[in-house]
């Protein structure tokens, strides 16, 4: 693999001149003709750079009119930070799990190839990186690609959508006109924050619960980011709302070793207690998702307040015990 410093130097030489003779490149880089040939091959095949040999001009240059490569290509550094690796792998996973037979198919596959080259630009090949680093998702729900495309397009084009939406909590399907505001990827699932013209308020819609989506030729109503965050981003998880309460939870010393390192909400507050337990304070607006997270810890968590949440957890435990009593 071509060293990173020489990679960038070669890229600069090819960018700053119309066509560069091979002898000039060898001299400027201090390398042999065989090494130059390998470097050109790496630049072209590994990083997707549109490098050609122009016989009329007698040198190498970047082919700016080659539509197979496109107008841009990237030359990453030798190392990626942990955050960058995770971001690239997450993007690769999300793209790989989209239906490539849809309208996005022709665009997804080249992008996946490009990500593979980027991930393989370090010491290990892309296949080895994919083998050694895995992203496992739990609870991801499937959705229709055409619905995702319509939602994404309307969101960016600032157009309204007419959707048929299945509310699982009530097992009802309603037809709504919405003004999309932003797409959210949360806990391995996609959601749409939108102004619902039927309810005349901001709502979050699970993309997988959309049964039909149609873009209509009406401008979307714009809601400022501050209002969006206040109404949909202040409480716990995707079930946020305007009225926020604080849950106070205390975890056993055993479970605290995990919970103390977990992020339940950006505004959470936590502190270790003298007896080894851990107290976590979390803002929330509606109970469903927070209740599910509390219940998964079973006897290892105690709800201190509010009383309504404590009662809800007690009721769920009692119902579960009755159902599994034999």
N, C-alpha and C positions, 0 to 999 in steps of 0.2 A: 504493500500500500504506500502511496506517495506520502512523504512527510507533510505535516500540515503547513509549516512555514513555506515550503517550496510550492505546495498546492496554491496558496494564496498569491505567491509571487508570480507563478505562471499565469494565474487568472488575470492579474493586473497587467502583465505584459501583453496578453492577448486583447485586453480591453482598451488599452491606451493607444494601440496602433491599428492601422487598417489590416495589414497582413504582416506577419513576422517570419522571416526566413529561419529555417531550422538551425543554421549555424549561429545566428544571433541569439536564439533561445538557449542553445548550448553554452555560449559564452557568458550570457547574463546569469544563467543559473549555475554554471560551473559543473556541468554534467556531461556524460557521453551521449552519443547518438542513440544507443540502445536504451539508456535510462530515460531520455527524452521521449522515445517511442512509448515506453511503459507509462510514463506520466501522462502523456496525451490520452492513452487508452483509459487510464483510471479516471481522468477528468471527464471523459466522454461517457464511459460505460457505467461507472459507479455513481457519479454525481449528476449525470444527465446534462452536462454542459454541451452546447451545440458547436463543438469544435470541428472544423473541416480544414482540409488542405486545399488551398486555392491555387490551382496550377497556373492560371493566367497571371497571378501576382507573385507566384513562387514562394508562398509561405502559409503559415497557419493563421486562422482567424476565427472569430465567433460568427456563426451563421444566424444573423438576427431575423431573417425571413423564414426560418424553418419552423413551420407551424406544428410539427410533431413534437418539438421540444418546448415551444412556447417562448414568451419573451423573457422569462426569468428562470434562474436556477440558483441553488444554494450551495455554499461551501461551509459546512459546519466546522467547529473547532474539534480538537482531538477528544476532549472530554465533555460529557454532559453532566449537569448537576442532577441530583436526585429528583428535583422538581421537574426538570426538563424531560428526563427519561420517563417519568410517570405520565407527563402530559402527552408525550409522543405515543407511548404505548396505549394510553386511553383513547387517543384519537384513532389509532390503528384498530383497536378493538371495536370502537363504535362504527367505523366505516366498514369493517369486515362483516359486521352483523346486519348491515342494511341489505335489503333485497337488491342484488346487482342487476336483476332483470328489469328494474324500473327505469325511469327517466334519468336517475342519477348514475346508473351503471357505467356509462362511458366515461364519466368523470371520476368515479370512485376508484376504479382499477388503476389508472395512471397515478393517482394520489397515493394509493397503497404502495405501489412500486417505489414512489419517491420517498415515502416514509421508511420503507425497507432499506433504501440506500443510505438515508440519514442515520438510521439506527446502526447500520453496519459500517459507519465511517470511523468508529473507534477501533480499538485493537481487535475486537471480535467481529465476526461476520454477523449480518443481520439475522440469519437463521439461528445462530448460537445465542444471540440476545433474546430472540423470541422463545427459544427453548429454556433459557435460564430464568426468565422473568415472565410471570403469568399474572393476569388480572382475572380474578374470579368474581362473578356477580351473583348476588342472592336476591331473589324476588323481582328480577327484571321481567316486565310484562311486554309481550309482543304488540306491535301496532302496525297499521296499514301504511305502507310507504307513501301512497298517494295522499293520505291525510296529512302526514308529516310534511310533504312537499307543499301542499296547499297552505298549511299553517305557517310554514317558514317563509313562503313567498309573500303571503299577505302581511306578515309581520314586517318584513323588510320594505315592501312596496307601500306600506301604510294604507292598506285597503281592508274593508270589513269582510268578515266571514259569516256565512250562514252554516251552522253546524247542527247535527242531531247528536245529542249527548246523553249517554246512559249513566245516570247517577246510581252507583252501586248501593249506596246506603239506603235508598228508597226503592231500588229496583225499578226506576222509571226512566223513560227516554223522552226528552223534550227537544223542541226545535228552538234555537236561539240565534239571534244576530249579535255578533260580538265584534269589538274593536281590539285586535291583538296588540299587546304592549311589548312583551318579551317572552322568549323561550327559556325554560329552566330545566337543566338536567340535574336531578336530585335523587340520590340513592338508587342509581341505575335506571331511573325512569324519567320520561320527558313530560313536562307540564307547560301549559300556556297561561300566562298572566294576561287577563283581558278585561275590558269593560263590557259587562253583559247588559245589553239594551233591554232584555226582557225583565231582569231584576233591577235594572238601573243602579248597579253597583259593581265594584271590582270583584272578580272571581278568579280562582285558579282551576284549570281544566286539565285532567289527565289526557294526554294525547291518545293513549290506548283505549280510552272510553269514548272517543269520538267515532260515531258510526257513519257519518257523512260530513264532508266539508266542501263548501263551494265559495270561491272568491267572488264578491260582487263589486260592481263599479261604484262604490261609495267610499269617500275618504274616511279613514279610521279616526275615531276620537282620540286625541293624545292626552295622556295623563302624565304629569311630571314625575320624575324619579323619586322625589321626596315623598309624594303621596303614595306611590307604589310601595316604597319601603315601609312607610308607616302602616299601611293597611295589610299588605301581603308579606312583608319581610320582617316584621317586628316580633311576631309570635313564633311558636315552635313549629319548625319544619314547614311543609307545604300547606298545612292546614292553618295558616295564619289568619289573623283578623284584626280589626281595629281595637278591640278591647283586650288588653294584655294582663294576664295574671302571672304570678311567680310560683312555681312549684318548688318546694324544699324537700329534697330526698336525702336519706342517709343510708349508706351502703355498709355492709359488714366489712370487717378488716380484710377478710379473704378476697372479697370482690372488689374492694377499694384499689387493690394493686392494678386492676385493669381500668376501672372507671375513672380514676384520677388522671389517666392519660387520654381519655376519650373526649371528643368534641361533639357535644350534643347540639350546641347552638353558639353562634358567634359571640353572644352577649352573656353566656353562662358565667356563673361565679362558683368557685369551688374552694374548699379548705379542708385540710386533714384535722381530725379530732384527736384529743389526747388519748383515747382508748384504741386508736388505730383505725377507726371508721373514717369514712369520707362523706362530707356534706356537699351536695350539689344543688345549686339554685338555677332554675331554667325558666325563661319566659315562655308562655304559651297562650294561645287564644282559644283553641278548641282541643278537646281531650283525645280524640281517636288515636293519633300517631304516638303521642306521649304515653298514653295508656299502654299501647303495645310494647313500647320500649321498657316501661316499668315492669310489666308482667313477665318479660323474659328473664328478669333477675330473680323471680320467685321470692323465697324467704330471705334473700340476701339484701332486700331493699325495704325501707320503711318510709312511707309518705308522711311527712310532718305537717305540711299544709300545702294548699288550702283543704278545708274539711270536705268539700265536694269531691275533690280528686281522690282523697283518702277513701271516701265512701264508695266511689266508683271502682277502685282497686279491690276493696273488700267484697263488693258485690260480684265482681268477676271471679275472684278466688273461690267464693262460696258456690257459685254456679258450676265452676270447673270441678270442685270437689264432689258436688252432688252428682254430676254427670259421670264421674269416674269412680264412684263409690262401689260399683259392682252390681 
